[in-house]
Amino acid sequence: MRELFQIGYLGEGKRPIVAFEVKPLPGESSEMVIAGSKRTLLEAWSQL
């Protein structure tokens, strides 16, 4: 994400789309994978 800011894709006043695809492994619940992915995204965002 830091690189997306550095190249100008993300920034103040911009509303581009960034997508992440996640998929549960056998035995994992979709809800847990989504929750973990959201936590990771929020943590990465907070470090910018």
C-alpha positions as CSV (number, residue, x, y, z in Angstrom):
1,M,0.0,0.0,0.0
2,R,2.9,2.3,0.7
3,E,4.0,1.8,-2.9
4,L,0.6,2.8,-4.2
5,F,0.9,6.1,-2.3
6,Q,4.4,6.6,-3.6
7,I,3.5,6.2,-7.2
8,G,0.4,8.4,-6.8
9,Y,-2.3,5.8,-7.2
10,L,-3.6,6.5,-3.7
11,G,-3.7,9.9,-2.1
12,E,-5.8,12.7,-0.7
13,G,-8.8,13.4,-2.9
14,K,-8.4,10.2,-4.9
15,R,-10.9,7.4,-4.9
16,P,-9.3,4.5,-6.8
17,I,-10.3,0.9,-6.2
18,V,-7.9,-1.6,-4.6
19,A,-9.1,-5.2,-4.3
20,F,-7.7,-8.2,-2.4
21,E,-8.9,-11.7,-3.0
22,V,-8.9,-14.1,-0.1
23,K,-10.0,-17.7,0.1
24,P,-10.3,-20.0,3.1
25,L,-8.2,-23.1,3.1
26,P,-9.8,-26.4,3.8
27,G,-11.1,-26.4,7.4
28,E,-11.2,-22.6,7.7
29,S,-14.4,-20.6,8.0
30,S,-15.0,-17.8,5.5
31,E,-16.0,-15.5,8.3
32,M,-12.6,-16.0,10.1
33,V,-10.6,-15.4,6.9
34,I,-12.5,-12.2,6.1
35,A,-12.1,-11.0,9.7
36,G,-8.4,-11.7,9.6
37,S,-8.0,-10.0,6.2
38,K,-9.8,-6.9,7.5
39,R,-7.5,-6.7,10.6
40,T,-4.5,-7.0,8.3
41,L,-5.8,-4.3,6.0
42,L,-6.6,-1.9,8.9
43,E,-3.1,-2.5,10.4
44,A,-1.4,-1.8,7.1
45,W,-3.5,1.3,6.6
46,S,-2.6,2.6,10.1
47,Q,1.1,2.3,9.3
48,L,0.9,4.7,6.3
